Amino acid sequence: MRMYNHQNTSDYRRKEAITMKKIVIFLIAALMMMTTQVSAHSRLVDSSPKSGEIITKPVQEIAITFSANIEKVGKIEIKDEQGTNIPVSKVDAGGTTLKAILDKPLPNGAYTVNWMNIGEDGHSLRGDFSFQVNAPKEEPKAENPGQPKAGEQSATQPTDSQATSPAADGQSNTPLFIGIIIAVILLAVIVTFIIRKKR
């Protein structure tokens, strides 16, 4: 009778151990399925600019990177400090990236980005982040005061009219004019002397 009870107890414990193993295996499998399903959902892993970042160079593109592929649809909305929408010329979505290209670089100030996309599994995602632009302003280049502008002539350089002025011409012809007068006087004196000698 005691041997019979001992055998029944052993069989019961063996069945109980098998049942516990099955339960543990089932729980592990269920946990793995849940983990795989959660990891398959797309989620934001990076952005450019980053959330809270202060950018010191012109910004004309917003890019968001996800952990898994997304559908070729998506939306990015950018607002300034006053809540005014910033014009976006193009939005590209595909692979793991959602990207917005702006019409022109953002001026200095604080901005908020609202985004939305759909993962390949059909799961819808949306979110937002903020950043600030503080790019140095370019100063206008000063003109060189030592060089005259195009079309202007330096005051120290003589013009063509100055180089060929009448005064300059008169000064250069004076010696020749004096020489002619002296020659005429000498010729007159010689002729007068010859005439008087003949008489």
C-alpha positions as CSV (number, residue, x, y, z in Angstrom):
1,M,0.0,0.0,0.0
2,R,2.9,2.3,0.9
3,M,4.7,1.4,-2.4
4,Y,1.5,2.3,-4.4
5,N,1.2,5.7,-2.7
6,H,4.9,6.4,-3.3
7,Q,4.5,5.6,-7.0
8,N,1.4,7.8,-7.4
9,T,3.3,10.7,-5.7
10,S,6.2,10.4,-8.1
11,D,3.9,10.4,-11.1
12,Y,2.1,13.4,-9.9
13,R,5.3,15.3,-9.3
14,R,6.6,14.3,-12.8
15,K,3.4,15.6,-14.4
16,E,3.6,18.8,-12.4
17,A,7.2,19.4,-13.5
18,I,6.2,18.9,-17.2
19,T,3.3,21.3,-16.8
20,M,5.5,23.9,-15.3
21,K,8.0,23.6,-18.1
22,K,5.2,24.1,-20.7
23,I,4.0,27.2,-18.9
24,V,7.5,28.6,-18.7
25,I,8.1,27.9,-22.4
26,F,4.8,29.5,-23.3
27,L,5.6,32.6,-21.3
28,I,9.0,33.0,-22.9
29,A,7.6,32.6,-26.4
30,A,4.8,35.2,-25.6
31,L,7.4,37.6,-24.2
32,M,9.6,37.2,-27.3
33,M,6.6,37.9,-29.6
34,M,5.7,41.0,-27.7
35,T,9.3,42.3,-27.8
36,T,9.6,41.7,-31.5
37,Q,6.3,43.5,-32.2
38,V,7.3,46.5,-30.1
39,S,10.8,46.8,-31.7
40,A,9.2,46.7,-35.2
41,H,7.4,50.0,-34.6
42,S,9.1,53.0,-36.0
43,R,10.3,55.6,-33.4
44,L,12.3,58.8,-33.6
45,V,16.0,58.1,-32.9
46,D,17.7,61.3,-34.2
47,S,17.0,64.7,-35.8
48,S,18.9,67.5,-37.5
49,P,18.8,70.0,-35.8
50,K,18.6,68.1,-32.5
51,S,16.0,68.8,-29.9
52,G,17.1,71.9,-27.8
53,E,20.1,72.5,-30.0
54,I,21.4,76.1,-30.8
55,I,22.5,76.2,-34.4
56,T,25.2,78.8,-35.3
57,K,25.0,78.3,-39.1
58,P,22.2,78.8,-41.7
59,V,19.4,76.1,-41.5
60,Q,17.5,75.3,-44.7
61,E,16.8,71.6,-44.1
62,I,15.1,69.6,-41.3
63,A,15.8,65.8,-41.1
64,I,14.2,63.2,-38.8
65,T,15.6,59.7,-38.5
66,F,13.5,56.7,-37.3
67,S,14.4,53.3,-35.9
68,A,12.6,51.4,-38.8
69,N,11.4,52.1,-42.3
70,I,8.5,54.5,-42.9
71,E,6.0,54.8,-45.7
72,K,6.6,57.4,-48.4
73,V,4.2,59.8,-46.7
74,G,4.8,62.2,-43.9
75,K,4.4,65.8,-42.8
76,I,6.7,68.4,-41.2
77,E,5.4,71.7,-40.0
78,I,7.7,74.5,-38.7
79,K,6.6,77.4,-36.6
80,D,8.6,80.5,-35.3
81,E,8.3,82.1,-31.9
82,Q,5.1,83.9,-32.9
83,G,3.5,80.7,-34.1
84,T,3.8,81.6,-37.8
85,N,4.2,78.7,-40.2
86,I,7.5,78.7,-42.1
87,P,7.1,77.9,-45.8
88,V,8.3,74.4,-46.8
89,S,9.1,73.8,-50.4
90,K,9.5,70.0,-50.3
91,V,9.0,67.1,-48.0
92,D,10.7,63.7,-48.7
93,A,9.9,60.5,-46.9
94,G,11.4,57.1,-47.4
95,G,13.7,54.5,-45.9
96,T,14.2,55.6,-42.3
97,T,14.3,59.4,-43.0
98,L,11.7,62.2,-43.1
99,K,13.1,65.4,-44.5
100,A,11.8,69.0,-45.1
101,I,13.5,71.5,-47.4
102,L,12.8,75.2,-46.8
103,D,12.4,77.9,-49.3
104,K,15.2,79.9,-47.7
105,P,17.5,79.7,-44.6
106,L,15.8,80.4,-41.3
107,P,16.6,83.7,-39.7
108,N,17.8,83.8,-36.1
109,G,15.2,82.8,-33.6
110,A,13.5,79.9,-31.9
111,Y,11.5,77.3,-33.8
112,T,9.2,74.3,-33.2
113,V,8.9,71.3,-35.5
114,N,5.8,69.2,-35.6
115,W,6.1,65.9,-37.5
116,M,3.9,63.0,-38.4
117,N,4.6,59.7,-40.3
118,I,3.4,56.2,-40.8
119,G,5.6,53.1,-40.3
120,E,5.7,50.2,-42.7
121,D,3.6,48.2,-40.2
122,G,0.8,50.9,-40.5
123,H,1.6,52.3,-37.0
124,S,1.0,56.1,-36.9
125,L,3.6,58.3,-35.2
126,R,3.8,62.0,-34.4
127,G,5.8,64.3,-32.2
128,D,7.6,67.6,-31.9
129,F,10.9,69.2,-30.9
130,S,12.4,72.7,-30.7
131,F,15.7,74.3,-31.6
132,Q,17.2,77.8,-32.0
133,V,19.1,79.5,-34.7
134,N,21.8,82.0,-33.7
135,A,24.0,82.3,-36.8
136,P,26.5,85.3,-37.1
137,K,25.4,88.0,-39.4
138,E,27.6,88.9,-42.4
139,E,28.9,92.5,-42.3
140,P,29.0,94.5,-45.6
141,K,32.5,94.8,-47.1
142,A,33.9,98.4,-46.9
143,E,35.2,99.9,-50.1
144,N,38.9,100.7,-50.4
145,P,39.1,104.6,-50.1
146,G,42.5,104.6,-51.8
147,Q,41.2,103.3,-55.1
148,P,38.8,105.3,-57.3
149,K,35.5,103.8,-58.3
150,A,35.0,102.5,-61.8
151,G,34.4,105.3,-64.3
152,E,36.1,107.8,-62.0
153,Q,39.5,109.3,-62.7
154,S,42.1,110.1,-60.1
155,A,42.5,113.8,-59.4
156,T,46.3,113.5,-59.5
157,Q,46.3,112.1,-63.1
158,P,46.0,114.7,-65.8
159,T,43.3,114.4,-68.4
160,D,43.9,114.4,-72.1
161,S,42.7,118.0,-72.3
162,Q,45.1,119.0,-69.6
163,A,48.0,117.2,-71.4
164,T,47.3,119.1,-74.7
165,S,46.2,122.5,-73.3
166,P,47.0,125.6,-75.3
167,A,49.3,126.9,-72.6
168,A,51.5,123.9,-72.9
169,D,51.6,124.2,-76.7
170,G,52.5,127.9,-76.4
171,Q,55.4,127.2,-74.1
172,S,56.8,124.5,-76.3
173,N,56.7,126.8,-79.5
174,T,58.2,130.0,-77.9
175,P,61.9,129.3,-78.7
176,L,61.1,128.7,-82.4
177,F,59.0,131.9,-82.6
178,I,61.9,133.9,-81.1
179,G,64.4,132.4,-83.5
180,I,62.3,133.4,-86.5
181,I,62.0,137.0,-85.3
182,I,65.8,137.2,-84.8
183,A,66.4,135.8,-88.3
184,V,64.1,138.3,-89.9
185,I,65.8,141.2,-88.1
186,L,69.3,140.0,-89.2
187,L,68.1,139.6,-92.8
188,A,66.7,143.2,-92.7
189,V,70.0,144.6,-91.4
190,I,72.0,142.8,-94.0
191,V,69.7,144.0,-96.9
192,T,69.9,147.6,-95.6
193,F,73.7,147.4,-95.3
194,I,74.0,146.1,-98.9
195,I,71.7,148.9,-100.2
196,R,73.7,151.6,-98.5
197,K,77.0,150.2,-99.8
198,K,75.9,150.3,-103.4
199,R,75.0,154.0,-103.1
